[in-house]
Amino acid sequence: MHKLLIFIAFTGILLTACNKEERFTTSGSSKLEFSTDTLRFDTVFTELGSATRFFKVYNRHKESIKISRIALSGNSQSKFNLNVDGIPGDVHEDVVVYPEDSIYVFCEVTINPDDPLSLSPFFVYDSIIFETNGNTQAVTLEAFGQNANYIPSRWHKDSIVQYGCNGGEVIWDDPKPYVIYGIVAFDDCTLTLPPGCRVHVHGGLSRTEIDMQTVIYNSGRLYFGANGKLNVQGSLDNPVIIQGDRLEPEYQDEPGQWTGIIFAAGSKGNHIQYAEIKNSLFGIYVDSTAELSMQNVKVYNTSGPGLFALHSNVTADNCLFYNNGSYCVQIGYGGTYRFNYCTLANFGTPAPALGFGNGICDDPLCSTPPRIFPLDIKLVNSIVYGSKRDEIAISDFTGGQNPFSLTYSFEHCIVRVDDLLNPNVGFPDFFDFCDPCINATPQDALFVNSPEDDYHLDTLSIAEGQAIPIPTILTDLEGVTRDTEKPDIGCYEYKPE
């Protein structure tokens, strides 16, 4: 009898365990947990090869859970293959995970870094989709593809790294591209980018812990401190390109892929020539008392301003700003600025092409007195035009009480203004300081095709022959020789077919 009771009790335990495993939770709140949210392959491939990584999928619930589908998201260029608990295949259905148990998911990536960038970009992405009880969860896959110089290394996505050279110079002259991973700061170093250099910045949201709190910020920045300097030496035939690292066709015109280039307060002697800066949150930020000269530079496809300068010193010749999500050029808190033969083309954005002022507020409502610093800005032979009635915004934080704190002039320029001339709220004497200027309208011929971002001059463009010669600038953005007596306004000289 005693043995029978023991047998019955043991059998009951087995039945309870079996029933527990056979019961499935169907609640939408019953989700999976993963040992990681991103599976990274830290191998930089230098030849055709493969690597395998794995992660675990946990069922933390008291009942079994059935994963109706596990599959790669379907990236047409995916280099990944799956294996779920020992069973190969890129799609798995009705996978059971028992109560408080787990399964392994193995992932293999195969890459040939010598393939063209269209087949082997710098970073190869995909994701594994898990569909359970009406929920969709995902684990991101990241691998390194194209053979490149990863700066500072491939493990610094969520870190800020100071790149030092003891006051010397570092030259990125390797024919392979350079890929910035995280935030790289040059504080005692001159970074020189020779002709043809390609810099790709890996952006996105990153997080760090500061004083026991999680801080989320935009990663992917080139930062130059007070003792740091950037020297971009692109040429007409081999410009320097600085952009994001996503090179798929759908990302070619996508803004906001990385943060931008920052010149911190006091950074001196920065120079950029023959370069393209694109697909960032902002193009270039020049902070207090920093200096920057730009020649033959394009800044485009940005979420915010192409150039944002605060209380600084900037000179720009033969530069083109377009497809900027707000201002093409935004200037605040004074400083000294010179723009010669530049084109600021602003279409379909809420902000004007050019905004400048002599002050700054320390709070959004400007409830405390603003800080004011004199502004001196001059544009010569330049175009400031777009789809708004007013493509120029001026802010005088003195309320017109100190004319010496806001000095601006436009010479031989094409602009578009309307409400700016309102005597009650604007600057009715604007054209006293914009002389000679053309106040263009949508009916005027100007660009070849602005909807297609072609800002060469139209055959009948009102910019032709209206500029004044500048002895130090003899060619345009594309190396076309400018007319010695009557050059054209803007970054492009008209070139007959």
Residue, then its C-alpha position, 0 to 999 in steps of 0.5 A: m500500500h505504501k509503495l502504491l501511494i508513492f507510485i501514485a504521487f510520483t505519477g501525479i508529479l509527472l502528469t503535472a509537469c507534462n500538463k504544464e508543458e502542454r499548456f500554452t500562453t496565448s496572452g498578448s502580454s506574454k513576450l519573449e526575452f533575448s540575451t541581446d537586442t543587437l547581435r554584432f559580428d566584430t570581425v572585419f573581413t579582409e577576404l571572403g569568409s564567414a563568422t557565426r554568433f548566437f544569442k538565447v531566446y527566453n520564455r520567462h513564463k509559467e506556461s509554454i510559449k509557441i513562436s509562430r514564426i522566426a525569420l530574417s526580415g527579408n533584406s534583399q541583400s542579406k548576408f545572414n543565415l539562421n539556425v534555430d536550436g540546431i535546425p538550419g533555415d531562414v524561416h521557422e514556424d511553430v517553435v515551442v519554448y517550454p516554461e522558464d526555458s530557452i532556445y539558441v539562435f545561431c546566425e552566420v554571415t558570409i561576406n566578400p569585402d572586395d565586392p563593390l559597395s552595392l554588394s558589400p557596404f561598410f556595415v551589413y544589416d538585417s534583423i530576425i523577426f519573432e512573431t508570438n501571440g500577435n506580438t512582433q519582436a526583433v533582434t538586429l544583426e550588424a556585421f562589418g562588410q567592406n574593408a575599411n579603416y574603422i576609427p577609432s575601432r569597431w567597438h565604439k558605437d556608444s562611446i566618445v573617444q579623443y583622437g590625440c597626436n600631441g599637437g601634431e598632424v594625422i593624415w588619412d591618406d589610405p586609399k580605403p575609406y575611413v568609417i567613423y564609429g561613435i563620436v571622435a574628438f580631435d582636441d590636440c590634433t590636426l586632421t588632414l583629409p587629402p584629395g579623394c578621401r572618403v569618410h563615412v560616419h556611422g550615426g544613430l541613437s546611442r546611450t551612456e550612463i552619467d551619474m547613474q542615469t541613462v542619457i540618450y544622444n545622437s552619435g556619429r560626430l566629428y568634433f574639433g576642440a579648441n586645440g584641434k583643427l580640420n584641414v580638408q584638401g580636396s581637389l576639383d577632380n578628387p573632392v573629399i566626401i563626408q557622409g553616412d555609412r548607409l550606401e544602399p540606393e534608398y539612403q542616397d538622399e536620406p538626411g539625418q544619418w549622422t550628426g555633423i561636423i562640430f568646431a568647438a569654441g576657440s578652434k582656429g585655422n579650420h579649412i575645407q576645400y572641394a568637399e561634399i558634406k551630406n546626409s547629416l542632422f546638420g552639416i557644419y556647426v561653428d561655435s563661439t570664436a571658432e574660425l572656418s574658411m570654405q572654398n568650393v564646398k557642397v552641403y546638402n541633404t541635412s535635417g537641419p541647417g547646412l551651416f550653423a554658426l554662433h558668434s564665430n568667424v566664417t568665410a565661404d567662396n563658391c559654396l552651395f547649400y541646398n536640401n537643408g531641412s531648415y536654414c541653409v545658413q543660420i547665424g546667431y549671436g553675432g560674429t564675422y561672416r563673408f560669403n562670395y559667389c555662394t548659392l543658398a537654395n531653399f525649397g519646401t522647408p519652413a525656415p528661410a534660406l538665410g537667418f542671422g542675428n546679433g543675439i541669443c536667448d538662454d531660454p526658449l521664451c527669452s524671458t531673461p535679457p538676451r546676450i548681444f554681440p556685434l554682427d558683421i555679415k557681407l554677401v557678394n555675388s550670391i543667391v539667396y532664393g527659395s520657395k518662401r516669400d521671404e528667404i532672409a530673416i534678420s533679428d536685431f536683439t537691440g530693437g534697432q537701438n544700436p546700429f553698430s551691433l548689426t552690420y549687414s550688406f549684400e552686393h550684386c546679389i539675388v534675393r527673395v524678400d517680401d514681408l521683411l520690408n514691412p515698416n512695422v515689423g521688418f526692415p523697410d530699408f533693407f535694400d539700402f544695404c542690398d545694393p545692387c540686388i535683384n529681388a527675384t520672383p517665381q516668374d524669373a528664370l534662375f536655375v536649370n531645374s530646382p525640383e531636381d536639385d540642379y542649381h546651374l544657371d538657366t539659359l535665360s537666368i537673371a544671374e548671368g552677367q550681374a556679378i562684380p569680378i573678385p580678383t581672388i576668385l577666377t573659377d566657379l564651383e566646377g572649375v569653369t573660368r568666370d568672365t573677367e568683366k561680367p561674371d555670373i552671380g552664384c556658385y556656378e558660372y553659366k556654361p553654354e552648351 
